[in-house]
Structure formats: structure tokens, C-alpha cells
């Protein structure tokens, strides 16, 4: 690969990494709002809005894993965790900063929306970190087993396993720290996991399309990865 193509590949990697971090931070900031989704009247999902950008993070790590390799995918996950902790620290400081009388948002409203338990946030982040590393590990396990074939298999099997672990862990921790009541634990786990499975299945054609574009642009062979540095 010539210098120009390698520079282009690195720029795309940075864009994907920035999208991953933005989606992760946004998910952590907005998750306390919940909504119902009832597609075609088949099943009534009870979901946090934080789940909306969440599947994007797993799609991006699968793209990076396939094109740039396991090491680069792990680096993006670690960067996302640091970004999340840093954003939570800013929110925590803002929460303890007293509002003036003319402030459009008073202390009580701000605390209700953003005043999260630091322990709950830490536990949630560690659960996410664990799930992402499992996803990346399983993705490359299936990639080795299939000699770089059957992208759909490693994309979905790795995501299903990691999403189950993450959904149960995160909802459980939020209930343990009284962010959510225990009586909705089962419905949130079921809704969250089914939603993530559906999204994982739906994003598979997009993953194939994006990987195809990468392989065509950078002339990659089956199973070949871009070595940035």
C-alpha cells in the first residue's frame, strides 16, 4: 500500500474512532429517558434512549476489527472508555456547581437528569468494557476459524454473546444502585437484548457493504488487514 492510501486509511480510522467515542459518550449521557417501541404490533419494547446510539459502537468495532485488526479495535474501545470517564467527570463537576437564580436549569433539574451515582457509572463502564473486549475477541476467534470467510457469522455471533452479557450486567447494576427499580429488570433485559439482536441482524448488510468498499479501495485480499503503524 502506497503512502497516499495509507494516509487515507488512517484518516478513515480516525473518523470511525471519533464516531465510536461520540456514540458511546452520548449513550451514557441520555440513558435515563425511556420509551416504548411496538413494531407492527408484534412486541412492545421498553427501551432507554441510550440504546439508540449503542449498537453503532459494536458495528464500528466490527468494521475496525475486520479492516484494521484486533489491536486497533481494542485501542478504540479503551479510548472510548477514557472519553466516557472524562465526560462523566465534567458532568459531576457541573452537578456540584451551584446554579444562579436566573439559570434556565436549576440545581434540582440538572441533578435529576445528570446526577448519576459515580459507582453506578463506573460499574456500567467496566461492564461495557468487558462486553466490547469479548465482542472483539469472539469476532477474531470466528475469523480465524473460518479463514476470513462468513463475515455474517462472526459479526452476529460475537455481538449476540457480548450484548447479552452487557445488557444483563448494566441493567442489573442500575437496579443495584437504585437508578432503576427491580420490578422492571426482566422487561428491560428482554427488550434491550432483543432490540440489539434485531439491530445486529439489520446492520449486517451495511457491514458487508462497508467492508466491500474498503477491500475494493485498498485492494485487500480475503482476511487481510490494514497495518497502519
C-alpha positions in Angstrom: 0.0 0.0 0.0 1.4 3.4 -1.0 1.8 6.4 1.3 -1.3 8.1 0.0 -3.6 5.1 0.5 -2.2 4.5 4.0 -2.8 8.2 4.9 -6.4 7.8 3.6 -6.9 4.6 5.6 -5.6 6.3 8.8 -8.0 9.3 8.3 -10.9 6.9 7.9 -9.8 5.1 11.1 -9.8 8.4 13.0 -13.3 9.1 11.7 -14.6 5.7 12.8 -12.9 6.1 16.2 -14.5 9.6 16.7 -17.9 8.2 15.7 -17.5 5.4 18.2 -16.5 7.8 21.0 -19.3 10.2 20.3 -21.9 7.4 20.2 -20.6 6.0 23.5 -20.5 9.3 25.3 -24.0 10.3 24.1 -25.3 6.9 25.1 -24.0 7.4 28.7 -25.5 10.9 28.9 -29.0 10.3 27.7 -29.8 6.8 29.0 -32.2 7.9 31.8 -35.0 8.6 29.4 -37.2 5.6 28.4 -39.6 5.0 25.6 -41.8 2.3 24.0 -41.3 0.8 20.6 -44.0 -1.5 19.2 -43.0 -2.5 15.6 -46.0 -3.9 13.6 -47.7 -4.6 17.0 -45.6 -7.7 17.4 -43.8 -6.9 20.6 -43.7 -3.9 22.9 -40.1 -2.9 23.6 -39.4 -0.9 26.7 -36.1 0.9 26.0 -33.7 3.6 27.1 -32.9 6.2 24.5 -29.3 5.5 25.4 -29.7 2.2 23.4 -30.2 4.1 20.2 -26.5 5.0 19.5 -25.3 2.0 21.4 -25.4 -0.7 18.6 -23.5 1.7 16.4 -20.5 1.2 18.7 -20.5 -2.5 18.1 -20.9 -2.1 14.3 -17.9 0.3 14.3 -15.7 -2.1 16.3 -16.6 -4.9 13.9 -15.6 -2.7 10.9 -12.3 -1.8 12.6 -11.7 -5.4 13.6 -12.3 -6.6 10.1 -10.3 -3.9 8.3 -7.6 -2.8 10.8 -7.3 -5.7 13.1 -7.9 -6.7 16.8 -5.3 -4.3 18.2 -6.8 -1.2 16.6 -10.3 -2.2 17.7 -9.1 -2.6 21.3 -7.4 0.8 21.2 -10.6 2.5 20.1 -12.6 0.8 22.9 -10.0 1.9 25.5 -10.1 5.5 24.1 -13.9 5.4 24.3 -13.8 4.4 28.0 -11.4 7.2 28.8 -13.6 9.7 26.9 -16.6 8.4 28.9 -14.9 8.8 32.3 -13.7 12.2 31.3 -17.2 13.3 30.2 -18.7 11.9 33.5 -16.1 13.8 35.5 -17.2 17.1 33.7 -20.8 16.3 34.4 -20.0 15.5 38.1 -18.2 18.9 38.5 -21.1 20.7 36.7 -23.6 19.0 39.0 -21.8 20.3 42.1 -21.6 23.8 40.7 -24.5 25.8 42.1 -26.9 27.4 39.6 -27.7 31.1 39.8 -31.3 32.2 40.3 -31.8 33.2 36.7 -30.4 29.9 35.3 -32.9 28.3 32.9 -32.0 24.9 34.5 -32.0 24.8 38.3 -29.9 22.5 40.5 -32.7 20.0 41.1 -33.5 19.5 37.4 -29.8 19.2 36.5 -29.2 16.7 39.2 -32.3 14.7 38.3 -31.0 14.4 34.7 -27.3 14.2 35.1 -26.7 13.5 38.8 -25.7 9.9 38.4 -24.0 7.7 41.1 -20.3 7.6 40.3 -20.2 4.0 41.5 -23.0 3.1 39.1 -21.3 4.8 36.2 -18.0 3.1 37.0 -19.7 -0.3 37.1 -21.6 0.4 33.9 -18.4 1.4 32.1 -16.5 -1.6 33.3 -19.4 -3.8 32.1 -19.3 -2.2 28.7 -15.5 -2.5 28.5 -15.8 -6.2 29.3 -18.6 -6.7 26.7 -16.6 -4.9 24.0 -13.4 -6.9 24.6 -15.5 -10.1 24.5 -17.1 -9.0 21.2 -13.7 -8.2 19.6 -12.2 -11.5 20.9 -15.0 -13.6 19.6 -15.0 -11.7 16.3 -11.4 -12.7 15.7 -11.9 -16.2 17.0 -14.6 -16.9 14.3 -12.4 -15.0 11.7 -9.6 -17.5 12.4 -11.9 -20.5 12.4 -13.5 -19.6 9.1 -10.2 -18.4 7.5 -11.7 -14.9 6.9 -14.9 -16.2 5.4 -18.5 -15.8 6.6 -18.4 -12.3 7.9 -22.1 -12.5 8.9 -21.3 -15.3 11.3 -18.6 -13.5 13.3 -20.5 -10.3 13.2 -23.6 -11.7 14.7 -22.3 -14.4 16.9 -19.8 -12.1 18.6 -22.4 -9.3 19.0 -25.1 -11.7 20.4 -22.8 -13.0 23.1 -21.4 -9.7 24.2 -24.7 -7.8 24.1 -26.3 -10.4 26.4 -23.6 -10.0 28.9 -23.6 -6.2 28.7 -27.5 -5.9 28.9 -27.8 -8.1 31.9 -24.8 -6.5 33.7 -25.7 -2.9 33.0 -29.4 -3.2 33.9 -28.6 -5.2 37.0 -26.1 -2.7 38.2 -28.5 0.2 37.6 -31.1 -1.7 39.7 -28.5 -2.5 42.4 -27.6 1.2 42.7 -31.3 2.2 42.7 -31.1 4.1 39.4 -33.9 1.8 38.2 -36.5 -0.3 40.2 -36.0 -4.1 40.3 -39.6 -4.7 39.1 -38.6 -3.7 35.5 -35.4 -5.6 35.4 -36.7 -8.5 33.4 -38.6 -6.4 30.9 -35.6 -4.1 30.3 -33.2 -7.0 29.8 -35.6 -8.8 27.4 -36.4 -5.6 25.5 -32.8 -4.4 25.4 -31.3 -7.8 24.3 -34.0 -8.4 21.6 -33.6 -4.9 20.2 -29.8 -5.3 20.0 -30.2 -8.7 18.2 -32.6 -7.1 15.7 -30.2 -4.2 15.1 -27.2 -6.6 14.8 -29.1 -8.6 12.1 -30.2 -5.4 10.3 -26.7 -3.9 10.3 -25.1 -7.0 8.7 -25.8 -5.8 5.1 -24.3 -2.4 5.9 -21.2 -4.2 7.4 -20.8 -6.2 4.2 -21.2 -3.1 2.0 -18.7 -1.1 4.0 -16.2 -3.9 4.1 -16.6 -4.4 0.4 -15.8 -0.7 -0.2 -12.7 -0.9 2.0 -11.4 -4.1 0.2 -12.0 -2.5 -3.2 -10.5 0.8 -2.3 -7.4 -0.6 -0.5 -7.1 -3.8 -2.6 -7.4 -6.1 0.4 -7.5 -9.9 0.0 -9.8 -12.1 2.0 -8.9 -11.9 5.7 -6.2 -9.2 5.0 -6.0 -6.2 7.4 -4.5 -2.8 7.0 -1.4 -2.2 9.1 -1.4 1.5 9.9 1.7 1.5 12.1 
